[in-house]
Amino acid sequence: RLEEFLKKEVDLELSTVPDFEERVIDFSEVEQLMNSINIIPAPCAPVINPQAPNAATGTSLRVCWSLFSDDTVECYQLCYKTVNNERRSDEQPEHTLKVKETYCTITNLLPNTQYEFWVSALNASGVSPPSERTVYVTAPSPPTMKSKKIRSCENAALVCWESGDINPVDSYTVEL
């Protein structure tokens, strides 16, 4: 039957003209819209800098980081927590700050205490992987002078103080 059907000449004419044959579709608006969409990838991980000299006081730390790519970044998410050897790391509370710049000064910290910092970059597409974690240390508290133990003579003086810091202090500077 198929062979017989294929031998026949069939004239298919439609009595009405379909609408879609007469229309010309203009894709210029669609193309313009597609070209206006700017797909921004999520940023790469920032690199947190090691602690700089004089970047700490007894209650504050200045943390800096860099982004070594041309990624678009809307803001950064700086996270930190206290380093405590007595408690497990996951038991320490984490603090998070949103920052527009590539630096931040964190205040209200404890003197002579280690803090672990890490940072992520954010844009409309998402969040970058976090940077490597870096430890910063606040400056020690000033020592307390023991005025009852101060002795002096013509060529010498004995000055005594005590430190209230938990972590050991590397050195002291005595000024006259």
C-alpha positions in Angstrom: 0.0 0.0 0.0 2.8 2.4 0.8 4.3 1.8 -2.6 1.0 2.6 -4.3 0.6 5.7 -2.3 4.0 7.0 -3.1 3.4 6.5 -6.8 0.4 8.9 -6.7 0.8 12.6 -7.2 -0.9 14.4 -4.4 -1.7 18.1 -4.7 -2.1 19.7 -1.3 -3.5 23.2 -1.4 -4.9 24.9 1.6 -8.0 26.9 1.1 -6.8 29.7 3.5 -3.4 31.1 4.0 -2.0 30.5 7.5 -1.2 33.7 9.5 2.4 32.7 10.3 3.4 32.7 6.6 2.6 36.4 6.2 4.4 37.6 9.4 8.0 38.6 9.6 9.4 38.1 13.0 11.8 40.7 14.3 14.4 39.3 16.6 16.3 42.5 17.1 14.6 43.3 20.4 15.3 39.9 21.7 18.9 40.1 20.6 19.3 43.5 22.2 17.8 42.2 25.4 20.1 39.1 25.4 23.1 41.4 24.8 22.2 43.6 27.7 22.3 40.7 30.2 25.7 40.7 31.8 26.5 37.5 33.5 28.9 38.1 36.4 30.7 35.1 37.9 31.0 34.7 41.6 34.3 36.2 42.8 37.4 34.2 43.6 38.6 33.8 47.2 40.4 36.8 48.7 43.8 36.5 50.3 44.0 37.7 53.9 47.3 39.5 54.8 49.4 38.5 57.8 49.2 40.9 60.7 51.2 44.1 60.0 53.4 45.8 62.7 51.5 48.3 64.8 48.1 47.0 63.5 47.0 46.1 67.1 46.1 47.8 70.3 45.0 46.1 73.5 41.4 46.1 72.3 41.5 46.4 68.5 43.0 44.9 65.4 43.3 46.2 61.8 42.8 43.3 59.4 43.6 43.7 55.6 43.1 41.5 52.6 43.5 41.5 48.8 41.6 40.3 45.8 44.0 39.2 43.1 41.5 39.1 40.2 39.3 41.5 38.2 36.2 40.1 39.8 33.2 42.4 40.5 32.8 42.6 44.3 29.9 44.3 46.1 31.1 43.7 49.6 33.2 41.4 51.8 32.2 39.2 54.7 34.8 39.2 57.4 34.5 36.4 60.0 36.5 35.9 63.2 36.6 34.1 66.5 38.8 33.8 69.5 41.5 31.1 69.5 41.2 29.2 72.7 43.3 26.1 73.3 41.2 25.0 76.2 38.0 24.7 74.1 37.5 23.0 70.7 37.6 25.4 67.7 34.0 24.6 66.7 32.8 25.6 70.2 34.0 29.2 69.8 31.4 31.7 68.7 31.9 33.3 65.3 31.4 36.9 64.5 30.6 38.2 61.0 30.9 41.7 59.6 29.9 43.1 56.1 32.6 45.4 54.8 32.9 47.5 51.6 36.7 48.0 51.7 39.6 45.6 51.8 40.4 46.4 55.4 38.5 46.6 58.7 39.4 47.6 62.3 37.7 45.3 64.8 37.2 46.9 68.3 36.1 45.7 71.7 38.6 42.8 71.8 40.5 41.3 74.7 44.1 42.3 75.3 46.9 39.8 74.4 44.4 37.4 72.8 44.7 35.5 69.5 41.9 35.8 67.0 41.4 33.8 63.8 40.2 35.7 60.7 38.9 34.7 57.3 37.1 36.6 54.5 34.8 36.0 51.5 33.9 38.2 48.6 30.2 38.7 47.6 28.5 39.9 44.4 25.1 39.4 42.7 26.1 35.9 41.5 27.1 34.6 44.9 29.8 34.2 47.6 33.4 33.3 47.0 35.2 30.5 48.8 36.6 31.8 52.1 40.3 32.9 52.3 42.8 30.9 54.3 42.4 31.5 58.0 45.0 33.8 59.6 45.7 34.4 63.3 46.1 38.0 64.6 47.0 38.9 68.2 46.0 42.0 70.2 48.6 43.9 72.1 49.1 43.1 75.8 47.7 45.2 78.5 50.1 47.6 80.2 51.7 46.1 83.3 50.8 47.3 86.8 53.6 49.0 88.6 54.3 47.8 92.2 55.0 51.2 93.8 55.8 49.6 97.2 58.7 47.6 95.7 60.4 50.5 93.8 63.8 51.3 95.3 66.4 53.7 94.0 69.8 55.1 94.8 72.2 57.6 93.1 73.2 55.3 90.2 70.4 52.7 90.0 66.7 52.0 90.4 64.8 48.8 91.0 61.4 48.9 89.3 58.9 46.0 89.7 55.7 45.4 87.8 53.3 42.5 87.1 51.4 41.6 84.0 47.8 40.6 84.2 48.0 38.9 80.8 47.3 35.2 80.3 49.5 34.7 77.3 53.3 35.3 77.8 54.7 38.7 76.8 57.9 38.7 74.6 59.5 41.8 76.1 58.9 45.0 78.1 60.3 48.5 77.4 61.1 50.7 80.4 61.3 54.4 79.8 62.7 56.9 82.2 
